[in-house]
């Protein structure tokens, strides 16, 4: 017996369970079609939205999309749900929740006060009733501030992860990319390298490289080598200079198992990294990456749509008080997000859901060469997310990641966004840029000598001749 | 400054990495030349993804009979959105494959770059055949809209012990014509990626040469035949391999 339905124009559209309503209500995307869970017609999609709009928020708490007994992410969501905070919104339907979030009477602080009581399924559900402008209007109300050696997420600010990847992890090549990024005002979110191999010695070498640059130039930022959490734990045991602990995460226990992690391991890593006590302003020490489609890709989606599963990954993230979280929104390929329109929608959903759940949300705005997307799509998404108040974006030299072979955003793109939306770097980093003579009237100075910082970087002294 | 210094420093830095460093700026944006260079590289990659596989003359090039097949993905749009269809044979084509058995089937598929197949596949096939004179090798299969796992169904239909599929890799900005080779022992639908071995970036002169690629593939094939497996468990030259 179908448990959800909408009667429209004499036709009854029925849905077997909450999963089916959520999936059918989701804006069209290739990954949900690949999984066989998306709406079969445009009208069915609307019927699901009508059904969803009338659903009480409490119904999303009472019916798990993945059974409690089978999935530790569901258990985390249910067991950590604070009933007292929920009382402020428990009377709302999903449609009413949308209007409450948009209402002029509800500001960011009020939304933040109920963030812990908003489950990922509630966030995903309301996002499915929201147009792009709603996702932007609500997200920009919410300020999520985190700290390690600087302050990320203040309104009016835009931070950048400096991503200096190299296909063979060559330290001098990576140092050159770091220098380029610093000269362009990037690196306040983190200087974070994706290593080409997860080898512990290589990872240690790269960590020491960033740490040496950071210390010799006195940069108020943090470093990260985005290795597997078990590699980072080993590095901590070895005494390597670990600032942040990175891990890719997903919204189901089975998908996380595919990543070689579970909640207990993340907890162990969180404790070990905090125990190093290297943050000067705060102790947000985790860095998580996510992305729609990762559960389906791991054959671990339980018939749930990819956007709802993505929101569940944020429940995993918020359990560990991260410094940074970003969706890598176009990386997974066209079988999950086909074109620029689908990638843009997903980027806004991910940013909105992350902020709504209380996360310091950035986005890796990116595309692969087999997706129907190009630099113009990146510019559009970048601008939309800037208006929505994205905490940080990625900076790669010339937008071309030569190790991961995809196109992300560039140092130039970050400067563009700071210019057109009048956003500034993290305050401590901004002061550093000023003291180094890199900023001139609030902008990166023209005609900077590339020798300016190279003198401080041993690997580059020879290269500059 | 220093503007005068920039080109020489840029050259020295660029010797360290292929990253697009020290591009300069126009306001906050890219200088025109850097903008066009990037768009040109992307245009080449896009053309590679949408390049149709040209079968004409392939049999002559390799001096062997060739059987053409297609996956269930009817065009590029469907191929890109439905990897499951790219892994299964068009039902009409499955019946045309001779179940004659053999040591090896060589399958050539467009994958994400037919340009890579056009540029390199015939040479790699030739180099492989020259190195395997005593092996019983099935007719070469040329597959349209194919993914790596399509080789499993083809290999099972042919009844061969092992397959190697040469397939166009996802184009990057720096290379649109890179060919990959995936080896699978006892091919049948349902094989996992961890049960294959891969030789990637076959793309002379910047990537692997045909000779080095063929030597590596043949070494893996011989090890796989001895050990009766491929994938993470295969030991080649005394080394355990990653898939």
Interface residues (C-beta under 8 A of the other chain):
Chain A: X30 X33 X34 X164 X166 X167 X170 X172 X173 X174 X175 X176 X177 X179 X180 X334 X335 X338 X368 X369 X370 X374 X375 X396 X397 X398 X399 X400 X402 X405 X407 X410 X412 X415 X416 X418 X419 X443 X444 X446 X447 X448 X449 X450 X451 X454 X460 X463 X464 X465
Chain B: X1 X2 X3 X5 X6 X8 X9 X10 X12 X13 X15 X16 X17 X18 X19 X20 X21 X22 X23 X25 X27 X28 X29 X30 X34 X38 X39 X41 X42 X45 X46 X48 X49 X80 X81 X82 X83 X84 X112 X170 X171 X172 X173 X174
